[in-house]
Amino acid sequence: MPNAAETFVDTLIAWNVEVVFGLLGDGINGVMEALRKNQDKISFVQVRHKE
């Protein structure tokens, strides 16, 4: 049974999303793993911010 992160990434893929932009962090580890498992279908681009 898929978890919420896997369902989220599967939905993005079904919507033909090809690239996701975001910041890494502990709060999205599940999403990052789901993206890693589907890296042939969807890409992740790490963005930067000033802080």
C-alpha positions as CSV (number, residue, x, y, z in Angstrom):
1,M,0.0,0.0,0.0
2,P,1.5,3.4,-1.0
3,N,2.1,6.0,1.6
4,A,1.1,9.7,1.2
5,A,4.4,10.8,-0.5
6,E,4.2,8.0,-3.0
7,T,0.6,8.8,-3.8
8,F,1.5,12.5,-4.2
9,V,4.4,11.7,-6.6
10,D,2.2,9.3,-8.6
11,T,-0.4,12.0,-8.9
12,L,2.1,14.5,-10.2
13,I,3.3,11.9,-12.8
14,A,-0.3,11.3,-13.8
15,W,-0.7,15.0,-14.3
16,N,2.3,15.0,-16.6
17,V,4.5,17.0,-14.3
18,E,8.1,16.6,-15.5
19,V,10.0,18.8,-13.0
20,V,9.6,19.7,-9.3
21,F,11.5,22.5,-7.7
22,G,12.1,22.7,-4.0
23,L,14.3,22.9,-0.9
24,L,15.6,19.8,0.8
25,G,14.7,19.3,4.5
26,D,13.6,16.7,7.0
27,G,9.9,17.5,6.4
28,I,10.0,16.2,2.9
29,N,12.2,13.1,3.2
30,G,9.3,10.8,2.2
31,V,8.6,12.9,-0.9
32,M,12.3,12.9,-1.8
33,E,12.4,9.1,-1.6
34,A,9.3,8.8,-3.8
35,L,10.9,11.2,-6.3
36,R,14.1,9.2,-6.2
37,K,12.2,6.0,-7.0
38,N,10.6,7.6,-10.0
39,Q,13.5,9.7,-11.2
40,D,13.1,8.2,-14.7
41,K,9.6,9.9,-14.9
42,I,10.0,13.1,-12.9
43,S,13.0,15.3,-12.0
44,F,13.7,17.3,-8.9
45,V,15.7,20.6,-9.0
46,Q,17.0,21.9,-5.7
47,V,16.6,25.7,-5.5
48,R,18.6,28.0,-3.3
49,H,17.5,30.9,-1.1
50,K,19.1,33.7,0.8
51,E,19.2,33.3,4.5
